[in-house]
């Protein structure tokens, strides 16, 4: 059945009956990956970003950890550029940061959206939970630096700022920056 539906949409990408049947087959776990692969180019060509976001939920569930970050980034881009919804884009990038906090590009995009939406509590929560779950990160120092600045300048939380500056100092005692800031 999937082969026949694929042939139909290859010949007529706007065949609503075939697309509806493929959509219903997305619920069939053994067929989901193939059906998503058939529908994705149709929705991209048809510029149907909302359905692409829905497909990305399936793609995320099917993806390996490394691929999940790419799916979340694509979803964030769709929400921000097409949906004009920076909050949803920020949440998708926050999930990507949790998966791969050492990806500087993902962190940069997340921090940009946090700044634009003033979601200071969210970045504090995401970075603190990530550091607690993954204490041996290569980017640990960068996350503590952002936390210290956010707690100090944006959230006006001097206790958490001192804690973050202390963690930043502990990560590299030879660096005088945390001492200068406190």
C-alpha positions as CSV (number, residue, x, y, z in Angstrom):
1,X,0.0,0.0,0.0
2,X,2.8,2.4,0.9
3,X,4.5,1.7,-2.5
4,X,1.3,2.5,-4.3
5,X,0.8,5.7,-2.3
6,X,4.3,6.8,-3.0
7,X,3.9,6.2,-6.7
8,X,0.7,8.3,-6.6
9,X,2.2,11.3,-4.8
10,X,5.3,11.0,-7.1
11,X,3.0,11.5,-10.1
12,X,0.7,14.0,-8.3
13,X,2.2,15.7,-5.3
14,X,-1.2,17.4,-4.5
15,X,-3.3,14.2,-4.4
16,X,-5.1,14.9,-1.1
17,X,-6.5,11.4,-0.8
18,X,-3.1,9.8,-1.0
19,X,-1.6,12.3,1.3
20,X,-4.4,11.7,3.8
21,X,-3.8,8.0,3.6
22,X,-0.1,8.5,4.2
23,X,-0.9,10.7,7.2
24,X,-3.0,8.0,8.7
25,X,-0.1,5.5,8.1
26,X,2.2,7.6,10.3
27,X,0.5,6.0,13.3
28,X,1.7,2.6,12.1
29,X,5.1,2.3,13.9
30,X,6.8,-0.1,11.4
31,X,5.9,2.2,8.5
32,X,6.4,5.5,10.2
33,X,9.9,6.2,9.1
34,X,9.2,5.4,5.5
35,X,6.0,7.4,5.5
36,X,7.7,10.4,7.0
37,X,10.4,10.2,4.3
38,X,7.7,10.3,1.6
39,X,5.7,13.1,3.2
40,X,8.6,15.4,4.1
41,X,9.6,16.5,0.5
42,X,5.9,17.0,-0.3
43,X,5.4,19.4,2.6
44,X,8.7,21.1,1.8
45,X,7.7,21.6,-1.8
46,X,4.2,22.7,-0.8
47,X,5.7,25.1,1.8
48,X,3.5,23.6,4.5
49,X,5.7,24.4,7.5
50,X,3.1,23.4,10.1
51,X,3.0,19.9,8.8
52,X,6.8,19.9,8.7
53,X,6.8,20.7,12.4
54,X,4.4,17.8,13.0
55,X,6.7,15.5,10.9
56,X,9.6,16.6,12.9
57,X,8.0,15.2,16.0
58,X,8.0,11.8,14.4
59,X,11.5,12.4,13.0
60,X,12.7,13.3,16.5
61,X,11.2,10.1,18.0
62,X,12.9,8.0,15.2
63,X,16.3,9.8,15.4
64,X,19.5,8.9,17.1
65,X,20.8,11.4,19.8
66,X,23.0,13.2,17.3
67,X,20.2,13.6,14.7
68,X,17.8,14.8,17.4
69,X,19.7,18.1,17.7
70,X,19.4,18.7,14.0
71,X,15.7,18.0,14.0
72,X,15.2,20.4,17.0
73,X,17.2,23.1,15.2
74,X,15.1,22.7,12.1
75,X,11.9,22.9,14.2
76,X,13.2,26.0,15.9
77,X,13.9,27.6,12.6
78,X,10.4,26.8,11.3
79,X,8.8,28.2,14.4
80,X,10.9,31.4,14.4
81,X,10.9,32.2,10.7
82,X,7.6,30.8,9.5
83,X,5.5,30.7,12.6
84,X,6.8,33.9,14.1
85,X,6.8,32.2,17.4
86,X,10.1,32.8,19.2
87,X,8.9,31.2,22.4
88,X,8.4,27.8,20.7
89,X,11.6,28.2,18.8
90,X,13.4,29.0,22.1
91,X,11.9,25.9,23.7
92,X,13.1,23.7,20.9
93,X,16.6,25.1,21.1
94,X,16.5,24.6,24.9
95,X,15.8,20.9,24.3
96,X,18.7,20.8,21.8
97,X,21.0,22.4,24.4
98,X,20.1,19.7,26.9
99,X,20.9,17.0,24.4
100,X,24.2,18.6,23.3
101,X,25.4,21.4,25.6
102,X,28.8,21.4,24.0
103,X,27.4,22.5,20.6
104,X,28.3,26.2,20.7
105,X,26.1,27.1,17.7
106,X,23.0,25.7,19.4
107,X,23.8,27.5,22.6
108,X,24.4,30.8,20.7
109,X,21.0,30.5,19.0
110,X,19.3,29.6,22.3
111,X,21.0,32.6,24.1
112,X,20.0,34.9,21.2
113,X,16.3,33.9,21.5
114,X,16.5,34.1,25.3
115,X,17.7,37.6,25.0
116,X,15.1,38.6,22.5
117,X,12.3,37.1,24.6
118,X,13.8,38.0,28.0
119,X,13.4,34.4,29.2
120,X,16.1,34.7,31.9
121,X,14.6,32.2,34.2
122,X,14.4,29.6,31.4
123,X,18.1,29.9,30.5
124,X,19.0,29.7,34.2
125,X,17.0,26.5,34.6
126,X,18.2,24.9,31.4
127,X,21.9,25.6,32.1
128,X,21.7,24.7,35.8
129,X,19.9,21.4,35.2
130,X,22.2,20.6,32.3
131,X,25.3,21.2,34.5
132,X,23.8,19.1,37.3
133,X,23.1,16.2,34.9
134,X,26.4,16.4,32.9
135,X,29.1,17.8,35.3
136,X,32.0,16.9,33.0
137,X,31.1,19.0,30.0
138,X,33.7,20.5,27.9
139,X,31.6,23.7,27.8
140,X,31.1,23.8,31.6
141,X,33.0,27.1,31.9
142,X,31.0,28.8,29.2
143,X,27.7,27.7,30.8
144,X,28.8,29.0,34.2
145,X,29.9,32.3,32.7
146,X,26.5,32.8,31.1
147,X,24.8,31.8,34.3
148,X,26.8,34.2,36.3
149,X,26.0,37.1,34.0
150,X,22.3,36.2,33.8
151,X,21.9,35.9,37.5
152,X,23.9,39.1,38.1
153,X,22.7,41.4,35.4
154,X,19.3,40.1,34.2
155,X,17.7,38.3,37.1
156,X,19.2,40.4,39.9
157,X,19.8,37.4,42.0
158,X,23.1,38.1,43.8
159,X,23.2,34.7,45.7
160,X,22.9,32.7,42.5
161,X,25.3,35.0,40.8
162,X,27.9,34.4,43.5
163,X,27.3,30.7,43.3
164,X,27.8,30.8,39.5
165,X,30.9,33.0,39.8
166,X,32.2,30.5,42.4
167,X,31.6,27.6,40.1
168,X,33.3,29.5,37.3
169,X,36.3,30.2,39.5
170,X,36.5,26.5,40.5
171,X,36.5,25.5,36.8
172,X,39.7,27.5,36.3
173,X,41.3,29.0,39.4
174,X,44.0,30.7,37.3
175,X,41.4,33.0,35.6
176,X,40.9,36.2,37.5
177,X,37.7,37.2,35.7
178,X,35.3,35.6,38.2
179,X,37.1,37.3,41.1
180,X,37.0,40.7,39.3
181,X,33.2,40.3,38.7
182,X,32.4,39.5,42.4
